């Protein structure tokens, strides 16, 4: 099963709501573009760094924020040896029909289909095993109609445990 999310770098919606095992509540602020986001919901996992969602790189491991006002603008970046839910395995731009700048939004279904397919196609190259044989799953984020109007075309593919257990190492080349 591919878990999918629409992405908006100013704000976006998420396709799943999992319980988080996060530390005590704290107040934290992060600059995400022209906005400063403050969260007072459950505090950061130990050793994490608050980073903008748009700043993620391939190989980054992270936890989502549980503050619904900021959950799709920033994440808790962690070392991959620390317990985490997600690891980025692909960053790409939407390249399907209507991908050019100044074009109208192709629609959620079109963007979602492209995003899920590109993530599926690249999963084996990162993990070392076909997705259909793996005990890992895929979660993808893609542009929303609102972010599309601001020239957002970014697709983010992540590896996540099918069981919901935290990952404690990079999944690159694990063949699991």
C-alpha positions as CSV (number, residue, x, y, z in Angstrom):
1,X,0.0,0.0,0.0
2,X,1.4,3.4,-0.9
3,X,0.5,6.1,1.6
4,X,0.1,9.4,-0.2
5,X,-0.1,13.0,0.8
6,X,-0.7,16.3,-1.0
7,X,2.1,18.8,-0.4
8,X,2.0,22.5,-0.1
9,X,5.2,24.1,1.0
10,X,3.3,27.0,2.7
11,X,0.7,24.6,4.1
12,X,-0.4,21.1,2.9
13,X,-2.7,18.3,3.7
14,X,-1.6,14.9,4.9
15,X,-3.1,11.5,3.9
16,X,-2.6,9.8,7.3
17,X,-2.7,10.6,10.9
18,X,-0.5,8.3,13.0
19,X,0.1,8.6,16.7
20,X,3.5,10.0,17.5
21,X,5.8,9.0,20.4
22,X,7.3,12.4,21.0
23,X,8.8,14.0,24.0
24,X,7.2,16.4,26.5
25,X,5.6,19.6,25.2
26,X,7.7,22.5,24.3
27,X,7.4,25.7,22.3
28,X,9.5,25.9,19.1
29,X,9.7,28.4,16.2
30,X,11.0,27.7,12.7
31,X,11.4,30.0,9.7
32,X,9.8,28.4,6.7
33,X,10.2,30.8,3.8
34,X,8.6,34.1,4.6
35,X,6.7,32.7,7.6
36,X,7.8,31.9,11.1
37,X,5.9,28.9,12.5
38,X,5.6,28.4,16.2
39,X,4.5,25.1,17.7
40,X,3.7,24.2,21.3
41,X,2.4,20.7,20.6
42,X,4.5,17.7,21.7
43,X,8.1,18.5,21.9
44,X,10.9,17.3,19.6
45,X,12.4,13.9,19.6
46,X,15.7,14.0,21.4
47,X,18.5,15.1,19.1
48,X,16.2,16.4,16.4
49,X,16.4,19.6,14.5
50,X,13.3,21.5,13.2
51,X,13.7,22.0,9.5
52,X,11.4,23.1,6.7
53,X,9.7,20.4,4.8
54,X,10.9,21.9,1.5
55,X,14.6,21.6,2.7
56,X,14.6,17.8,3.0
57,X,17.2,15.9,1.0
58,X,17.5,12.3,-0.1
59,X,18.7,10.2,2.8
60,X,17.2,12.5,5.4
61,X,15.3,10.8,8.2
62,X,12.5,12.6,10.0
63,X,9.4,12.6,12.1
64,X,6.3,14.7,11.3
65,X,5.2,17.4,13.7
66,X,2.0,16.7,15.5
67,X,0.8,20.3,15.5
68,X,-1.7,20.3,12.7
69,X,-1.1,23.9,11.9
70,X,2.5,23.2,10.9
71,X,2.7,19.5,10.3
72,X,3.3,19.9,6.5
73,X,5.6,22.9,6.7
74,X,8.3,21.5,8.9
75,X,9.5,18.2,10.3
76,X,11.8,17.0,13.0
77,X,15.0,16.0,11.2
78,X,16.9,13.1,12.9
79,X,20.0,11.0,12.3
80,X,18.9,7.8,10.7
81,X,20.2,5.7,13.7
82,X,17.7,7.5,15.9
83,X,14.1,6.1,15.9
84,X,12.2,7.8,13.0
85,X,9.2,7.2,10.8
86,X,10.3,8.4,7.4
87,X,13.4,8.4,5.2
88,X,13.5,10.4,2.0
89,X,14.6,8.2,-1.0
90,X,13.6,10.4,-3.9
91,X,13.1,14.1,-4.7
92,X,11.8,15.0,-8.1
93,X,9.6,17.4,-9.9
94,X,6.3,16.6,-11.4
95,X,7.0,15.8,-15.1
96,X,3.6,14.6,-16.3
97,X,1.2,16.5,-18.6
98,X,0.9,20.2,-17.9
99,X,4.1,20.3,-15.9
100,X,5.5,23.6,-17.2
101,X,5.5,26.9,-15.3
102,X,2.4,29.0,-15.8
103,X,0.2,25.9,-16.5
104,X,-3.0,25.1,-14.8
105,X,-3.1,22.5,-12.1
106,X,-3.5,19.0,-13.7
107,X,-5.7,17.8,-10.9
108,X,-5.1,15.8,-7.7
109,X,-5.6,12.4,-9.3
110,X,-3.1,13.2,-12.1
111,X,-0.5,14.5,-9.7
112,X,-1.1,11.7,-7.2
113,X,-0.8,9.0,-9.9
114,X,2.4,10.4,-11.2
115,X,3.9,10.8,-7.7
116,X,3.0,7.3,-6.6
117,X,4.3,5.7,-9.9
118,X,7.7,7.6,-9.7
119,X,8.1,6.6,-6.1
120,X,7.2,2.9,-6.8
121,X,9.6,2.9,-9.8
122,X,12.5,4.2,-7.7
123,X,11.9,2.2,-4.5
124,X,13.9,-0.9,-5.5
125,X,16.9,1.2,-6.5
126,X,17.1,2.7,-3.0
127,X,16.1,-0.3,-0.8
128,X,17.4,-3.1,-2.9
129,X,14.2,-5.1,-3.1
130,X,11.0,-4.7,-5.1
131,X,8.3,-2.8,-3.1
132,X,5.8,-5.7,-3.5
133,X,8.3,-8.0,-1.6
134,X,9.3,-5.5,1.0
135,X,8.2,-5.1,4.6
136,X,8.6,-1.3,4.0
137,X,6.1,1.0,2.5
138,X,6.0,4.2,0.5
139,X,4.6,7.6,1.5
140,X,4.6,10.4,-1.1
141,X,4.0,14.1,-0.9
142,X,3.1,16.2,-4.0
143,X,2.0,19.7,-4.9
144,X,-1.5,20.9,-4.1
145,X,-3.5,23.3,-6.4
146,X,-2.5,26.2,-4.1
147,X,1.2,25.4,-4.1
148,X,1.1,24.7,-7.8
149,X,0.1,28.4,-8.4
150,X,3.4,29.3,-6.6
151,X,5.4,27.1,-9.1
152,X,5.7,24.2,-6.7
153,X,6.3,20.9,-8.7
154,X,8.2,19.0,-6.0
155,X,7.4,15.3,-5.3
156,X,8.9,13.8,-2.1
157,X,9.1,10.0,-1.8
158,X,9.8,8.4,1.6
159,X,10.2,4.9,3.0
160,X,8.2,4.0,6.0
161,X,7.6,0.8,8.0
162,X,4.5,-1.1,7.0
163,X,3.9,-2.1,10.7
164,X,4.2,1.5,11.9
165,X,7.3,0.6,14.0
166,X,10.0,3.2,14.1
167,X,13.0,2.7,11.8
168,X,16.5,2.8,13.4
169,X,18.8,2.9,10.5
170,X,18.9,4.0,6.9
171,X,16.9,1.8,4.6
172,X,19.3,2.4,1.7
173,X,20.4,-1.0,0.4
174,X,18.8,-3.0,3.3
175,X,16.8,-5.3,0.9
176,X,14.0,-5.6,3.5
